[in-house]
Every structure is written in C-alpha cells, then in structure tokens.
Amino acid sequence: MTIYVGNLSYRATEADLKAVFADYGEVKRVVLPTDRETGRMRGFAFVEMEEDAQEDAAITELDGAEWMGRQLRVNKAKPREDNRRDDNRRGGWAKKQEI
C-alpha cells in the first residue's frame, strides 16, 4: 500500500517526511513529485512503509494534523489511471500530420 500526503508545505523535504512517518514505523520510500516546467514541488507526496499496519496507524494519526502551517490530507493512495489517448482518438497537431 502507498500513502498519499496532500496539502504539503512547499518547504517540506524527503527527510522531513521520513522523520514524521518514522514515528509510526520504518519508511521504505518517499516520493515528492515536482512540476516538469518549474521544478517546484507540487504540494503532495507518496510514502511507503514497511508494514500495512504502520501505514494504517500513520493515516489515522496524521490525517487532518497541522504540520508546517498546513492541515495535512493523508489517506491510501489510489492507483494511477492511464490518461493517454489511444491512437484512434488523437487530435490536434499529430492527427493533421497523418493526412
């Protein structure tokens, strides 16, 4: 399972998140997505912990908690959906080039 952490301060670092979640168990991985164009953090993260019970405890305790001046949103991450269009539905520039 992976934990979604939303409404993060843009100052939060991977080390900061590891320290907070370490109170609930061993942190396996922290991912802080950044904007492709600006390189700035996007205000959310994903955290993986060693055991599901540790993740459940972290979610229960941290959801709604104030941290770095923000009220955190912490829950189970939803699987990523594939938003790409299939070849038959392409539009715009790519389709015009095929003609």
Residue frames as qw, qx, qy, qz and C-alpha x, y, z in Angstrom:
[[0.000, 0.890, 0.455, 0.000, 0.00, 0.00, 0.00],
 [0.393, 0.223, -0.014, 0.892, 1.12, 3.56, -0.58],
 [0.142, -0.721, -0.478, 0.481, 0.11, 6.62, 1.42],
 [0.257, 0.661, 0.266, 0.653, -0.91, 9.87, -0.28],
 [0.348, -0.551, -0.340, 0.678, 0.05, 13.00, 1.67],
 [0.246, 0.667, 0.406, 0.575, -1.64, 16.15, 0.38],
 [0.171, -0.948, -0.126, -0.237, -1.66, 19.85, 1.20],
 [0.782, -0.254, -0.091, 0.562, 2.07, 19.78, 1.98],
 [0.115, -0.906, 0.127, 0.387, 4.13, 22.87, 2.54],
 [0.714, 0.676, -0.143, 0.114, 6.36, 23.58, -0.45],
 [0.045, -0.776, 0.584, -0.235, 9.27, 23.70, 2.03],
 [0.872, -0.263, 0.378, -0.167, 8.81, 20.04, 3.04],
 [0.262, 0.595, -0.739, -0.180, 11.67, 17.72, 2.12],
 [0.797, 0.030, -0.591, -0.123, 12.06, 13.97, 1.84],
 [0.371, 0.123, -0.711, 0.584, 13.99, 13.99, 5.14],
 [0.346, -0.151, 0.306, -0.874, 11.17, 15.93, 6.84],
 [0.802, -0.041, -0.231, -0.550, 8.58, 13.38, 5.73],
 [0.695, 0.105, -0.692, 0.164, 10.76, 10.44, 6.72],
 [0.110, 0.169, -0.635, 0.746, 11.16, 11.93, 10.20],
 [0.553, -0.100, 0.167, -0.810, 7.40, 12.43, 10.66],
 [0.868, 0.044, -0.309, -0.385, 6.42, 8.99, 9.37],
 [0.468, 0.293, -0.773, 0.312, 9.26, 7.24, 11.26],
 [0.351, -0.244, 0.546, -0.721, 7.18, 7.72, 14.42],
 [0.832, 0.082, 0.159, -0.525, 4.84, 5.04, 13.03],
 [0.926, 0.011, 0.359, 0.119, 7.39, 2.56, 11.64],
 [0.487, -0.306, 0.504, 0.644, 10.11, 2.07, 9.06],
 [0.471, 0.749, 0.019, -0.466, 9.76, 4.24, 5.96],
 [0.776, 0.108, 0.508, 0.358, 10.71, 2.39, 2.78],
 [0.376, 0.259, 0.417, 0.786, 10.32, 5.22, 0.28],
 [0.088, 0.743, 0.317, -0.583, 9.22, 8.84, -0.08],
 [0.400, 0.349, 0.514, 0.674, 8.35, 10.41, -3.45],
 [0.025, 0.696, 0.235, -0.678, 7.92, 14.19, -3.79],
 [0.537, 0.548, 0.508, 0.392, 6.65, 14.89, -7.32],
 [0.170, -0.519, 0.056, 0.836, 7.85, 18.11, -8.93],
 [0.524, 0.761, 0.181, -0.337, 6.45, 20.23, -11.73],
 [0.803, 0.232, 0.327, 0.441, 8.17, 19.40, -15.05],
 [0.359, 0.789, 0.135, 0.479, 8.43, 23.00, -16.15],
 [0.180, -0.886, 0.185, -0.385, 9.33, 24.82, -12.93],
 [0.543, 0.231, -0.709, 0.386, 10.97, 22.05, -10.90],
 [0.322, -0.368, 0.420, -0.764, 8.94, 23.16, -7.87],
 [0.055, 0.114, 0.959, -0.252, 7.37, 20.63, -5.56],
 [0.281, -0.334, -0.600, -0.671, 3.69, 20.05, -6.37],
 [0.418, -0.358, 0.283, -0.786, 2.42, 20.09, -2.77],
 [0.920, -0.178, 0.096, -0.335, 1.88, 16.37, -2.27],
 [0.043, 0.538, -0.841, 0.014, 3.91, 13.22, -1.68],
 [0.911, -0.068, -0.324, -0.248, 3.70, 9.46, -1.57],
 [0.230, -0.581, 0.718, -0.307, 5.09, 7.46, 1.36],
 [0.855, -0.002, -0.494, -0.158, 5.61, 3.70, 1.55],
 [0.425, -0.610, 0.562, -0.362, 6.20, 1.98, 4.87],
 [0.048, 0.311, -0.949, 0.003, 7.44, -1.47, 5.79],
 [0.018, 0.269, 0.955, -0.127, 4.09, -2.84, 7.04],
 [0.186, -0.537, -0.555, -0.608, 0.43, -2.12, 6.27],
 [0.486, -0.687, -0.507, 0.186, -0.36, -1.78, 9.99],
 [0.410, -0.364, -0.057, 0.835, 2.22, 1.02, 10.25],
 [0.042, 0.213, 0.432, 0.875, 0.69, 2.78, 7.26],
 [0.347, -0.639, -0.623, -0.289, -2.80, 2.49, 8.75],
 [0.490, -0.623, -0.364, 0.489, -1.58, 3.97, 12.06],
 [0.299, -0.166, 0.149, 0.928, 0.15, 6.87, 10.26],
 [0.105, -0.416, -0.557, -0.711, -3.00, 7.62, 8.23],
 [0.436, -0.685, -0.584, -0.014, -5.19, 7.57, 11.34],
 [0.493, -0.588, -0.225, 0.600, -2.89, 9.85, 13.31],
 [0.313, -0.239, 0.231, 0.890, -1.75, 12.28, 10.62],
 [0.066, 0.528, 0.628, 0.568, -4.89, 12.89, 8.53],
 [0.229, -0.871, -0.339, -0.273, -6.05, 16.39, 9.45],
 [0.640, -0.543, -0.120, 0.530, -2.97, 17.13, 11.57],
 [0.194, 0.977, -0.083, -0.003, -1.32, 20.53, 11.23],
 [0.791, -0.233, 0.241, 0.512, 2.29, 20.39, 10.02],
 [0.394, -0.038, 0.276, 0.876, 4.45, 23.24, 8.75],
 [0.193, 0.313, 0.108, -0.924, 1.41, 25.52, 8.91],
 [0.506, 0.084, -0.541, -0.667, -0.81, 23.30, 6.75],
 [0.741, -0.077, 0.497, -0.446, -3.57, 20.81, 7.56],
 [0.027, -0.307, 0.893, 0.329, -2.42, 17.51, 6.04],
 [0.858, 0.160, -0.008, -0.488, -4.61, 15.20, 3.99],
 [0.053, -0.420, 0.906, 0.022, -3.34, 11.67, 4.50],
 [0.847, 0.120, 0.287, -0.430, -5.00, 8.59, 3.01],
 [0.714, -0.009, 0.646, 0.272, -4.41, 5.47, 0.97],
 [0.093, 0.461, -0.462, -0.752, -3.14, 6.36, -2.48],
 [0.791, 0.424, 0.301, -0.322, -5.41, 5.43, -5.36],
 [0.696, 0.042, 0.536, 0.476, -3.90, 3.54, -8.31],
 [0.016, 0.493, -0.281, -0.823, -2.74, 5.82, -11.09],
 [0.679, 0.554, 0.449, -0.176, -5.08, 5.95, -14.06],
 [0.475, -0.007, 0.521, 0.709, -3.72, 5.89, -17.60],
 [0.237, 0.747, 0.265, -0.561, -4.83, 9.21, -19.09],
 [0.112, -0.324, 0.620, 0.706, -3.22, 8.75, -22.50],
 [0.697, 0.425, 0.060, -0.575, -5.49, 8.75, -25.53],
 [0.747, 0.046, 0.623, 0.227, -5.47, 5.76, -27.81],
 [0.288, -0.146, 0.537, 0.779, -4.28, 6.15, -31.43],
 [0.099, 0.530, 0.737, 0.408, -7.83, 6.31, -32.83],
 [0.174, -0.884, -0.426, 0.080, -8.73, 9.35, -30.72],
 [0.489, -0.268, 0.044, 0.829, -5.64, 11.52, -31.26],
 [0.233, 0.907, 0.348, 0.039, -6.36, 15.08, -32.17],
 [0.202, -0.903, 0.161, 0.342, -4.56, 18.31, -32.80],
 [0.127, 0.770, -0.535, -0.322, -1.18, 18.55, -34.48],
 [0.361, -0.247, 0.890, 0.125, -0.39, 14.81, -34.60],
 [0.578, 0.459, 0.665, -0.116, -3.60, 13.95, -36.47],
 [0.402, 0.857, -0.022, -0.321, -3.14, 16.75, -39.01],
 [0.063, -0.656, 0.691, 0.297, 0.32, 15.44, -39.86],
 [0.507, 0.011, 0.860, 0.051, -1.09, 11.99, -40.76],
 [0.580, 0.663, 0.340, -0.330, -3.32, 13.36, -43.55]]
